Amino acid sequence: MFYSNISIAEKYDYLDDKFKAAYRWLRETDIKDLPAGAYPILGDKVVANVQEYTTDAKENHFFESHKKYFDIQYMVSGEEMFGICKVDGLKLRESREEKDLYFYEEPVSSGEVYLQEGDMAVVAPEDAHKPRCSAGKPMAVKKVVIKVAVD
C-alpha cells in the first residue's frame, strides 16, 4: 500500500536502496519466529522493530507521526484497523522529539485501512497514523515496523 498526496508524490523515492533493503528483509526473513526487538538492516538508516501486542478500541490510541523516519508497518499475524490522515491541520497533543514521536488530537475526519497478515502501509512524515486499533474485537498481533531514515 502506498498513501500520498499528489503534491508530495515525487518528493520521496519509495524504491530507493533503503526501501528495497526493507522490502527484501521482509520477504527473506522468517519473522514469525523472531522475538520482539530491534533488528538493524542498514545500520541506523533502516531498522526493523518486531512488536507483539493486543489491539483494542481506537479511542485508546492517538494519531502519531515522525519527522526523521518513514514507517513501513507490516502485519506478520493478526489484523488491525490502521488510521491514516494528513499531519497538516492536526493539533499537536504531545511531542517526544528525542524519540521522533509526535501525538495529535483526534481529527474531525480521517480514514482507516484494514491490515491483515502480509499487508503493509508505508507512512511518510507528512502522514499521521493510528496503529493498534482492533478490527471488531481485540486480537493478538505480531507486526514489524521498519523505520526508514528520510535522509
Salt bridges, closest charged atoms under 4 A:
GLU52 OE2 - LYS142 NZ 3.47
ASP56 OD1 - HIS61 NE2 2.32
GLU64 OE2 - HIS66 NE2 3.43
GLU64 OE2 - HIS129 NE2 3.36
ASP71 OD2 - HIS66 NE2 3.16
ASP71 OD2 - HIS129 NE2 3.08
ASP71 OD1 - LYS147 NZ 2.56
GLU80 OE2 - LYS143 NZ 2.63
GLU94 OE2 - ARG96 NE 2.77
GLU105 OE1 - ARG93 NH1 3.53
GLU106 OE1 - LYS130 NZ 2.77
GLU112 OE2 - LYS58 NZ 3.55
GLU117 OE2 - LYS32 NZ 3.08
GLU126 OE2 - LYS11 NZ 2.70
ASP151 OD1 - LYS45 NZ 3.38
